[in-house]
Amino acid sequence: MKGTVLLTGATGFVGRAVAPALVGAGWKVRALTRDLSRARRDQDELEWVEGDVNDAASMARALEGCDTALYLVHGMGDSPDYKAKETAAAAIFSECAAAARVNRVVYLGGVAPKEQSVASAHLRSRTHVGEILRAGSVPTVELRASMIVGFGSLSWLIVRDLAARLPIMVLPRWLKSRTEPVAIDDVVVALVRALEMPVDGSAVFDVPGPQVLSGKDILQSTAKVIGLAPPAMIEVPLLSPRLSSFWVRFVTRARWSVAREVVVGLADDLLAVDDSFWKKIGHEKRQRFDEAARNALAAEKRSERIAGFWGVIERMRSPRNELAAIRPAWLAVGSVVLWALATALARRVGIWWSVGPVALVLASCGLVANRSSLQELFAPTRRSLVWGCVTGGVMAALTYLLYPPATRLLPAIAHDTTQLYAVFRSSSLVAASIAIAPIVIAEEIVWRNIVQDTLVDRVGPHWGVAVAAAIYALSLAPLGSPLLVLVAFLCGLTWGTLRALTGSLLAPILAHLFWDLLVLVCLPLDGA
């Protein structure tokens, strides 16, 4: 073992990333946390010690026996007076490290603009913290990074959300400022090697990435990595970073108090003095921005799924190849609403010109978003063929057997049936006969695949089939026929059960098509 290193900020973005690298490099890691039980629950492989950098007694206990320390603590946005707290914490830490005879402190700060007078409050605070640590008796290596690219980075989160969610955005002047984004993997290498690199006393090094990019370049590259077209940008030279932070608040997931500080810090170029540090540690080959962005997005997909309004927006904007992994509940809801609207228009424009186009469009969306291949979805097995044809025949036979006694018991049924056939015959018989097959196929994709399968995923097969059939029947209510609603419910139950039993859409399509052709075209119940 190389010795014991105290890792402050161990539960943060950089701390979580560097901890396993420290262990791999041969260090015994002692991780500092303010919440011991939670930290042990999340990362039980580390040695945890409870303490707070603002409390001298707890810091003295934490640093006892440590050879080196990583100072990764930043209080930006925690409170209005975070700058004073950061300064006080740095002074306490420096004194405790000296008392514990720590050999070296490595601090991760931020790149400072050339003119300190224009630096934002949080950048000035980070520079001041570095000065306090280097002024102490313990040799301190201060590393200065600009934007760190990785899952969990606040600045990356803002950029990623803007690129993923906005197809059009105004281009404030701060998006022309330049920076050198660096991958979290490279920052981890820098921190680990800085603990033992040969250096006399305290020193400051910039740790830039390999490219100089403007904010506009970063947004365009991020969109490209996601698989989206670059957002259209409209230049608005008068929109300042402080004003921009207000609309950034509504688009990103970042806490506003923190996001505001980050955006305000982008007013000027944040460029490194040089990149000599990478040569000193023998790590000159660094990740380009697109590679780092790709790794950050991959880590996000493994860890979380974006929920809520913006989650829907992102999935709607996702590239086509990503839609295959989505079960679109929003498509199911939209299908029900559009179907009901189309049915309401059927008496005015004809059922084929209202329901027909809507069914075809929704079915196309369903096929694009479906996780299964067409072969799996329609599964032309002997079982699905037999079940579909037999069920369709039985349904037609029962219709012809039950219709006469039903009309004798309830004469109104005959009148209702005549009105329904009038809607069906709003187009010519030839046109209706040709349209039946594609519309039936589309209808089954919408109701049995999009709506029913979505419900089955959430409430189970029995309730899923029943609820889907009920919604299907109610969506036809605008036609004004109680008989149709009842028949549609029974048919929906039958076709939905076929879908559940066979796992294929072919069986309900055949049964539906067989019944429609017989009852609507070949042998209509009204004898016309």
N, C-alpha and C positions, 0 to 999 in steps of 0.2 A: 504494500500500500504506500502511496505517495504522501499520505498524511490526511488530516481531517480538514474539510472545507465547510464553512458555514454558508448555506445557501439562503439568502433572504429573498423575499418575493417568490418563494418556492411554489405557491399555488397560482401564480400569474402565468401569462402566456409564455414569456421567455423562460421563467423558472421551470415550468413543466417540461419544456423542450430540452433544457440543458441538463436536468437531473440525471437521466439515463446515460448521457454522454460522459458526465463526470465519473459515474460509477464505472463505465467502460474504460475510462482512461486510468483507472486505478486509485481514484480518490474515495475516501470514506466521507459520505455526504451526511451532514447534519442540517436538516431543513427547518427553517423558522416559520412558525405560523401563529396567528392569533386565535385560531379555532382548532384545538388539538384533535378532538373527536372527529370532526369533519375531514380534516386532512388525512388522518389515519384510515378513515373509511374509503377515501378516494385514491390514496397512494400508500398502501400499507407496506410497500417494499422499502420505504425510506425510514431513516431514524429521525423522528420529529421531536422538536423542542418548542415549547410554548413561550411566546414572548412578543414584544412590540418594540420597534425601533425608537419609539418616543419614550420608552421606559428604560432608564439606565440600569436598574437592578436586573431586569429580565435579560437585557443585552449582555451584561457582565456574565450571567450564568450561561447564556447561549454560546458566547465566544470562548469560554474557558476550555483550554486544551486544543483550540483550533489553530492550524498552521496558516491557513489562508481564508479569505472570505470573498463571496460574490455579493455585491450590493446592487440589487435589482428592484429597489423600492421607489415607486413614484406615487404621489398622492393626488395627481391631477384630477380635478372635478370632485374629489371626496367632500370638500367643504369650501366655502368662499375664501378662507384664509389658508388654503393648502400650501401656498408658497412659504409662509412663515413656518408651518409645520414641517415641510421638507427640509428647510434650513436647520431647524432645531434638531431634527432627527439625524441629519448628517453629522452635526457637531457631537451629539451623544455617541453615535456609532464610532466616530473617529477616536474619541477619548477611550471608549471601552475596548476598542481593538488594540490601542497602544498599551493599555493596562494588561491585556491578556497576552501581550507579546506576539501578536499576529505578524507573520512575515510579509504578507502582501494583501492588498485589497484590490479587487477589480470591479470597476463601476461602469455600468452601461448608461451613457447619457445620450444627448441628441446633438446632431450637427447644428452649429450656430451660423446664422447669416453673417456676411462680412461686416455689416454694420449692426452692432449690438443695440443701437438706439432704436432700430426698427423691429427687433426681435419680439415675438409674442411673449406673454407672461410665462407660459409653461416652458418655453425654450430658455428664457432668462433664468428661470428657477433651476432647470437642469444644469445649466452652465455654472450657476452659483454653488450647487451641491457638489459638483466636481471640484471646484476651487477649494471648498472647505475640506473635502477628503484629502486632496493633494497637499493641503497646507499642514495636515497632521504629521505626526512622527512616523506613521506606518507608510511605507512606499505604496503608492496607489497608481494603478494603470487605468486611465479613463479612456473608454472606447466610445466614440460618437457615431451613431447611426442615424440616418434619416428615416425614410419609410421602411419598415420591416414587413416583408411579404410572407404571410403564413396564416393558417387557420387559427384564429384567436387574436390576431393583431387588430387593434382598433382602427388604425389608418387603412389597413387592407380591407376591413369590413365596410368602411364608408365607400371606398372605391368600388368594391365588388357589388354592393347593393345599388349604387348609382348606375353601374354598367348593366346590371341584370334587370333593372326595373324601369328604366326610362328610355324609351326609343327616341325621345326628343328632349333636349335640355338647353338651357341658356349657358353660354360660355363666359363666365365671369373672368376678369383679368387675372385672378389668382391661378386659374388653370393653365396660364402660360408660364408660370414660375417653374423652374427646373429642380430636379432632385435626382438622387442616385439610389433607387430602391434596392434593398439587399434582402436576400432570402434568409429565412429563419435558420435554415441548415448551415449557412455560412456564418451567421452570428453565433451559433452554438460552437462552431470550430474556433472562432475568434476568442470567445470567453474561456473555453477550456485551455487553449494554448497560452492565453495571456497570464494564466496563473503561474506559469513556470518559464516564460520566455526570458532570455537575458536582457535586462534593462537596469540602468543605474538610477536608483531613486524613483521618483514619481515621473509619469509621462502621460502625454495626451496623444491619442491616435484616432484618426477617422477610419471608419470601416465601410467604405462605399461599395455599392454593387458595381457590376461591370459596364452599366449603361447610364448615360445622362438622358433623362426623359422629362418632358413637361407633363403637367396634370392631364392635358388633353391626350397626349401619347399614351399615358397609363390607362385612361378610360377606354380608348380605342383598342388597345392591346388586350385588356381584360374582356371586353365584349367579344373579341375574336376568339379568345381561349374558351369562353363559355359556349361559343358557337352561334353568336348573334351578329347581326349587322352592326357596325359601329353606330352609336347614337348620333342623330343629326344635331349639330351644335349651332346655336345662334349667338353670335358675339354681342355681349352687353358690357361695354367697357366701364360703365358706372357702378356695376354691382360689386360691392366690396366683400371681402371674406366675412366680415361680421354680419352683413345682411344675408349673405349666402347661407350662413349657418342656420338661419331660420327655416329655409325650405329643405335643407339637408336633414333637419330634424324629423320631417314627416316621411322621408324616404328610407332612411337607414334604421337599422336596429340598434345602433350605438346610442348609449346614454347621451342626452342632449348636452348636459353640462360638460361632458368630456369631448364630444364631437365638436362643439363650438370652439374649444381651445385648439383642437387639432386643425380645424379649417382656418381659424384666424392665424395660425402659425404658417400657413402656406402663402402668405402675402409676398414673400421674396424667395429668391433662389436659395436652396439648401444644398450647397455643393461642398464636397470634401476639399481640404487643402491639398491632399495627395493620397495615394493608395499604397504608401510604402509599408504600412503595417502588414499587408498580405505577403509581401516579399520576405519580411522578417520572420514570419511564422511558416513560410513555405507553402502557402495556400493561395496561389495567384489565380487559379482557375475557379471561377465562381459561377453560380447559376444566373442565367439571363432572366429577365423579368417574366417572359412567357412561361418558362419552365417552372419558376417559383410559383406563379399564379396557378398553373395546372396542378401542382402538388397541393396547394392550399385548397383548391376546389375539390380535389379527390378526398382530402382529409375531412372536409365539411360533409360530403355525401356519406362518408362512413359514420359520421357522428350525429347528424341531425337532419330533420326534414322541416323545411320552412312552412309554418302554419299561417293561418289567417289570411287577410286580404292580400298582402304582398306575396304570400305563398302561391295563391291562385294566379296572380299576375305573372309571377315567374314561370309557373308551369304552362301558362298560356303562351308565353314567349319562348318556351324551351324549344331547342332544335327538335326536328321530327324523330331522330333516333332516340331521344330521351323520353318521348311520349310513351314509348313501349313499356316503360317501367311504372306507369302511372295508372291507377284505377280512378278515373275521373268522376268523382261524385258530383262535381259541378256540371258535368255533361249530362248526367242523369236528371238532375233538377231542371236544367235548361230544356231537355227533351220533353219532359212532362208539360212545362209551360208552353213551349212552342206548339206541341201537339194539340193542346186544348185551344189555343188561338186559331190554329189551322182548321180545327173542327167547327169552331164558331163561324168561320167564313164559308163553310161548305155549302150552306143553303143559298148563298149569294153567287158564288163563282163555280160551284160544282165540286164534289168531293175529290175528283181526280186532279183539279187545278189548285186545290188547297192542301189537303193532306199529302197528296202524292209527292210534290217537290220537297216539302218539309221532311217527309220520311226518307227520301233519298239523300238529302244533305246531312241529316243527323246520322244515318247509317254510315255514310262515308267518314264522318268524324269518329264514329265508334270503331270502325275498322282501323283507322290510323292510331287511335289511342289504346287498342286492345293489346294485352300482353301475349296473347296466343297467336300462332300462325294460322293462316286460313285453313290449312289441313287439319289442325287441331280443333278449330272453331266449328267447322262443318262436318268433320269426321264421317265420311260416307261408308259406314260399316253396314253389314247385313242387318244388325240389330236396329240401327237408326232408320234404315229403309223400311223394314217390316213394321216397326212401331209407328212410324209416320203414316204409312199408307193405310194400315189397319185402323188406326185411331181416326183418321180422316173419314174413312168409310163408315165407321160406327157412328161418328158425330152426324154425318149426313143422314144416315138411316133413322137415327133417333129424332132428328129434326122433322123428317117427313111423317114419322109415326105420331109424334106428339103435337104437331101443329093443328090438325083438324079438331081433336077434342079440346085443345086449348082455346081455339076460336069459338067453339060452341059454349064453353063456360064463360069466356070473356070476349064478347063480340068486338070490343074496342081494339083487340089485338089485330084483327083483319085490317081495320082502318090504319093503324100504326104501321103495319107491314107495307101497305100500299104507299104510304108517304116515304118510307125508307127506300123502296124500289125507285120512287121518283127521283130521289137524290142520286141514287146509283146510276140512273139512266139519263142524268144531266148531260152526259156525253154519249156518243153513238155506241152501239153494242160492240162494234169492231174495236173502237178505240179503248173501251173499257176492258174488253177481253185481253187486248195486248198489254194494257197497263197493269193488270192484276198481278202477274208473276213478279215483276220487279218491285212493285209496291209491297206485296206480301213479304218478300225477302227482306226489304228494308224495314218493314214493320216489326218483323221478328228480331232483327238485329237491334233495333231501338229498345223494344220492350223486354225481350227475353235476355239479351246480352248486356245492354247498357244499364237499364233500370233494374231488372230482376237480379242480375249478378252483383250489382252494387249493393242491393238490399241483402242478398244472401251473405255477402262478406261481413255485414254488420249485425244482422239479427238472426242468422241461421237459415237453413233451407226451407223449413216449413213456413215460417212467418214471411220469409223473403218471397216465396211463390205467391202466397195469399195476398200480401200487401201490394205486390206488383200488379196482380190481377185486379185488385180493387181500384188502384190508381188508373189502370188502363181503362176500366169500365167508366169511371168518373170523367176521364178526359173526353169521352164521347157524349157526355151529357148535353153539351151545347146543341146537339142535333135535335134535342127535344123529344126523345123517345125513351120512355121507361123500359120498354121491351128490349131495345138495343143495349141499354146499360146492363140489364140482367143477363142477356145472352152473352155480351162481351165479358162479363165477369166469369161466367161458366166456361167460356172458351179460353179466357186467359188462364184460369186454373188448369185446364186440360193441357194447353200448350206449354205452360210453365212447368208442369209436372213432367212432361216429355223432356224438356230441356234439362231438368234436374236428374232424371233417371238415366238418360242416355249420355249426358255430358256433351251433346252435340246440338247445333242449331238446325241441322238438316231434318230431324224428326218433327219438330214443331212447324217448320216451313212446309213440309209435305202435307201434314195434317191440315194446316191452315189453307193451303192452296187447293187441296182436294175438296174441302168443304166449300170454299168460296166459288170455285168453278161450278160445282153441282148446284148449290143453292142460289147463286146470283146469276149464272149464265145459262147453264144447261136446263135445269128444271126449277125455275123460279116458283116460289110458294104462291104467288098471286095468279099463276097460270098465264101470264101475259107473254 
